[in-house]
Amino acid sequence: MSIRIGIMGYGNLGRGIEAAIKQNNDLELAAVFTRREPSLVEIRTPGVVVEDAANVSEYKDKIDVLIICGGSATDLPNQTPQYAREFNVIDSFDTHANIPSHFANVDREAKENGHVALISCGWDPGLFSLARVYADSVLPDGKAYTFWGRGVSQGHSDAIRRIPGVRDARQYTVPVEEALEAARSGENPDLTTRQMHTRECYVVLEEGADPGVVEEAIKTMPNYFADYDTTVHFVSQEELSRDHAGLPHGGFVLRSGRTGVKRDHNELIEFSLTLDSNPEFTASVLAAYARAVYRLAGKGESGCLTVLDIAPSLLSPRTPEDLRAHML
């Protein structure tokens, strides 16, 4: 029997989830939920209903895992605990500083209602989180670094679009090349947040909006821009659509450490991603973890989890015997 997936929100990530489901024979799209007028939302899977988000409760017995595709700034802190009362859920909450409080809120609702919830799933947080833990465990005498980009951050772009006066926006996270090379050198430099990345914002204003007020709101936004050197470019909608329509991303997790009795050997672990489509890759990660959430729920588990709590074998459609024979 296929695992029945519900998609809450049909933006870039929601469309990516739909595409990822088509690549996994054991997954099935059960329904798409939207805050827009459902009749205006066209999906690519024939025969699947597009339903008003307000009616999601009617599908409690028709969905095995609900993947929530809202933004981290204002959607997921409310949506994930809410939907965890009625469904097994996954989100891609990516405000790193707020993960502990988000985890606690979701864990409470999931446990009280007997559901499994997975938060902060994707590539960072997500696969990069795993890389950091593996590297930290293997090289305890060392220093870790994470670089993102150059690429479009969906969460940061969404946060800008929530600012009054902003019609549309794209935000690029850009690693500082000198800092990246210093991290790879084995010298284990101390690098501040501001030294490692810059942020570039391309913003389309609503008519009559004050660019100075919008720029100040962007540059002082905590958890997103306040700790970075940020450049804001105001552009037309035509220019944004023409030059910034793609959603590439990627990055690097590095750990440099010493081994040996004399600590005279320098070792470097590096995990990297180069992505043509940030939302489609993120969606592919979420689809794999939906399989794990379904399996854990089937064992009677409940509560909130992160990718750090889930064994890799639970992500795979392959049998344990096949994994041992071909992947180990």
C-alpha positions in Angstrom: 0.0 0.0 0.0 1.3 3.5 -0.9 2.0 6.1 1.8 -0.7 8.8 1.4 0.9 12.3 1.4 -1.0 15.5 1.9 0.6 18.8 0.9 -0.3 21.9 2.9 0.6 24.9 0.7 1.2 24.8 -3.0 4.1 27.2 -3.6 7.6 26.4 -4.8 8.1 23.8 -2.1 4.6 22.3 -2.5 5.1 21.8 -6.2 8.5 20.2 -5.5 6.8 17.7 -3.1 4.4 16.8 -5.8 7.3 16.2 -8.2 9.2 14.1 -5.6 6.2 11.9 -5.0 6.1 11.0 -8.6 9.7 9.7 -8.3 8.9 7.4 -5.4 6.7 4.4 -6.2 5.6 3.9 -2.5 4.3 7.4 -2.1 0.9 8.7 -3.3 -0.4 12.3 -3.4 -3.7 12.2 -1.5 -4.7 15.9 -1.4 -3.3 19.5 -1.8 -4.5 22.2 0.7 -4.3 25.9 -0.1 -5.2 29.2 1.5 -6.0 30.5 -2.0 -9.2 29.9 -3.9 -8.9 26.1 -4.6 -10.5 26.4 -8.1 -7.6 28.7 -9.1 -4.8 26.3 -8.1 -3.8 23.9 -10.9 -1.7 20.9 -9.9 0.1 18.3 -12.1 -1.5 15.1 -10.7 -4.8 14.1 -12.3 -7.6 13.1 -10.0 -6.2 14.6 -6.8 -8.4 17.1 -5.0 -7.3 20.7 -4.2 -9.0 21.6 -1.0 -9.3 24.8 1.1 -6.8 24.6 4.0 -9.7 25.2 6.4 -11.1 21.8 5.6 -8.0 19.8 6.3 -9.5 18.1 9.3 -11.9 16.3 7.0 -9.0 14.3 5.7 -7.7 12.8 8.9 -8.4 9.3 7.8 -7.2 9.8 4.2 -3.6 11.1 4.9 -0.7 9.2 6.4 1.7 12.2 6.5 1.0 15.9 6.0 3.9 17.9 4.7 3.6 21.5 5.7 5.1 23.9 3.2 4.7 27.3 4.9 7.3 29.9 5.7 9.4 29.7 8.9 8.9 33.4 9.8 5.1 33.3 10.5 3.5 30.2 9.2 5.2 27.1 10.6 5.4 28.3 14.3 1.6 28.2 14.3 0.8 25.6 11.6 3.0 22.7 12.7 1.7 22.5 16.3 -1.8 22.9 15.0 -1.7 20.2 12.4 0.3 17.8 14.7 -2.9 17.5 16.7 -4.6 15.6 13.8 -1.8 14.3 11.5 1.7 12.9 11.4 3.5 16.0 10.1 6.8 17.2 8.6 8.0 20.8 8.2 11.2 22.5 7.0 11.4 25.1 9.8 14.8 26.8 9.2 15.1 29.6 11.8 18.0 27.9 13.6 17.9 30.1 16.7 14.2 29.2 17.3 14.4 25.4 16.7 14.4 24.5 20.4 11.3 26.4 21.2 9.6 25.2 18.0 10.5 21.6 18.9 9.0 22.0 22.4 5.7 23.4 21.0 5.3 20.7 18.4 6.4 17.9 20.7 3.7 18.8 23.2 0.9 18.7 20.7 2.2 15.5 18.9 2.6 13.5 22.1 -0.8 14.6 23.5 -2.5 13.4 20.3 -0.4 10.3 19.5 1.3 11.6 16.3 4.8 11.7 15.0 6.1 15.1 13.9 9.4 15.8 12.2 10.6 19.4 12.2 13.4 21.3 10.5 13.8 18.8 7.7 15.6 19.6 4.4 19.2 20.2 3.7 20.0 22.9 6.3 18.7 22.2 8.8 18.6 18.6 7.7 21.4 16.9 5.8 23.9 19.5 6.8 22.9 18.9 10.4 23.8 15.2 10.0 27.1 16.2 8.5 28.0 18.5 11.4 27.2 15.8 14.0 29.1 13.0 12.1 32.2 15.3 11.7 32.0 16.6 15.3 31.9 13.0 16.6 34.7 11.7 14.5 37.0 14.8 15.0 36.4 16.0 18.5 39.7 18.0 18.5 38.6 20.4 15.7 36.5 23.2 14.5 33.4 23.2 12.3 32.3 25.7 9.7 29.1 26.0 7.6 28.9 28.1 4.5 25.8 28.6 2.4 25.5 29.7 -1.2 25.8 31.4 -3.4 22.1 30.9 -3.7 18.5 32.0 -3.1 17.3 31.4 0.4 13.5 30.7 0.3 13.1 31.5 4.0 14.9 34.8 3.9 13.1 35.8 0.7 9.8 35.0 2.3 10.7 37.1 5.4 11.4 40.1 3.2 8.1 39.7 1.4 6.3 39.9 4.7 7.6 43.4 5.3 4.9 46.1 4.6 5.6 47.8 1.3 7.3 44.8 -0.3 5.6 43.3 -3.4 8.3 40.6 -4.2 11.9 39.8 -3.3 14.8 37.4 -3.7 17.6 37.1 -1.2 21.0 35.6 -2.0 23.3 34.2 0.6 26.9 34.6 -0.5 29.9 33.0 1.2 33.0 35.1 1.7 35.6 33.4 -0.4 38.5 34.3 1.9 36.7 32.9 4.9 36.0 29.6 3.0 39.6 29.2 2.0 40.8 29.9 5.6 38.4 27.2 6.9 39.9 24.7 4.4 43.5 25.6 5.3 43.6 23.6 8.5 44.5 26.8 10.5 41.1 26.6 12.3 40.5 30.3 12.3 37.8 32.0 14.5 35.3 33.5 12.1 32.4 35.6 13.0 29.0 35.4 11.3 29.6 38.6 9.5 33.0 37.4 8.3 31.6 34.3 6.7 28.7 35.5 4.6 27.1 38.5 3.0 23.5 38.9 2.0 22.2 40.4 -1.2 18.5 41.4 -1.5 16.6 42.3 -4.7 13.3 43.9 -3.7 10.3 45.1 -5.7 8.4 47.8 -3.8 4.6 48.4 -3.6 3.6 51.7 -5.1 4.2 54.5 -2.7 6.4 52.4 -0.3 9.3 54.2 1.3 12.6 52.5 0.2 14.5 53.8 3.2 12.0 52.3 5.7 12.0 49.0 3.9 15.8 48.8 3.7 16.0 49.6 7.4 13.5 46.8 8.2 15.5 44.3 6.2 18.9 45.2 7.6 17.7 45.1 11.3 15.6 42.0 11.1 16.8 39.7 13.9 17.8 36.1 13.0 17.8 36.9 9.3 19.9 40.0 8.5 21.0 41.9 11.6 24.2 40.0 12.0 25.3 40.2 8.3 26.6 42.8 5.9 23.5 43.2 3.8 23.0 45.0 0.5 19.5 45.9 -0.7 18.8 46.5 -4.4 15.4 47.9 -5.4 14.4 46.6 -8.8 11.3 46.4 -11.0 9.1 43.4 -11.1 10.2 42.9 -14.7 13.9 42.9 -13.7 13.3 40.5 -10.8 11.4 38.1 -13.0 13.9 38.2 -15.8 17.2 38.0 -13.8 16.2 36.2 -10.6 13.6 33.7 -11.5 15.8 30.6 -10.6 16.2 29.2 -7.2 19.7 27.8 -7.0 21.5 27.1 -3.8 24.1 24.9 -2.0 26.9 25.1 0.4 29.6 23.4 2.5 30.0 21.8 5.9 33.6 21.6 6.9 35.4 20.3 10.0 39.1 20.5 10.4 40.7 18.5 13.2 43.8 17.0 14.6 44.5 13.3 15.1 47.4 11.3 16.5 49.2 11.2 19.8 51.1 14.4 19.0 48.1 16.0 17.2 50.4 16.4 14.2 48.0 15.2 11.5 45.4 17.6 10.2 42.2 16.0 8.8 39.5 17.8 6.8 35.9 16.6 6.4 33.9 18.4 3.8 30.3 17.8 2.7 28.9 19.9 -0.1 25.8 20.5 -2.2 25.3 22.2 -5.5 21.6 22.7 -6.3 19.9 23.9 -9.4 16.6 24.1 -7.5 16.6 24.7 -3.8 12.8 23.9 -3.3 12.9 20.7 -5.4 15.9 19.3 -3.6 14.4 20.3 -0.2 11.2 18.6 -1.3 13.1 15.4 -2.2 14.5 15.3 1.3 11.1 15.8 2.8 9.6 13.0 0.7 12.3 10.5 1.9 11.7 11.5 5.5 7.9 11.1 5.0 8.6 7.4 4.6 10.5 7.4 8.0 7.7 9.3 9.7 5.1 6.8 8.4 7.2 3.8 9.6 7.7 5.3 13.1 4.0 6.1 13.4 3.3 2.5 12.4 5.4 1.4 15.4 3.3 3.4 17.8 5.8 6.2 18.4 4.7 9.8 19.0 6.2 13.2 19.7 8.6 15.5 17.8 11.8 14.4 16.1 14.5 15.9 14.0 16.7 14.3 11.4 19.3 13.6 14.2 16.8 11.1 15.7 16.1 9.0 12.6 18.1 6.1 11.4 19.2 6.3 7.7 17.6 3.0 6.8 14.2 4.4 7.6 14.5 6.8 4.7 15.0 4.1 2.1 12.4 2.1 0.1 15.0 -0.7 -0.1 14.9 -3.7 2.3 17.5 -4.0 5.1 19.0 -6.9 3.2 19.4 -4.8 0.0 20.9 -1.9 2.0 23.5 -4.2 3.6 24.4 -5.8 0.3 24.7 -2.7 -1.8 24.9 0.4 0.4 27.0 -0.6 3.4 
